[in-house]
Amino acid sequence: MSPSWLVLGHLQKVGLKWDKRKGELQKWNNSVGNGIERKLKKELIYAKSVIDVQLYSRVSGEYSV
C-alpha cells in the first residue's frame, strides 16, 4: 500500500484551508484584518497630536517628538 493517499489527503486539506482564508481576506476593507484596523485607528488618534518628529542619529535611532 502506497502512502500517496496520505500526501494527497494532506494536500486536499491544505487547499481547502487556503480557499477558506482567501475568502476571508477578500472581505477585508483596507488589506488588514479587523483587529489591526482597530489598533491603527487608535494609534492615528495619538499620531494627530504629534507636531514634529526629527531624527537625530540614524545609527543610535534617536528621535525627538
Secondary structure, 3 states (H helix, E strand, C coil): CCCHHHHHHHHHHHHHHHHHHHHHHCCCCCCCCHHHHHHHHHHHHHHCCCCCCEEEECCCCEEEC
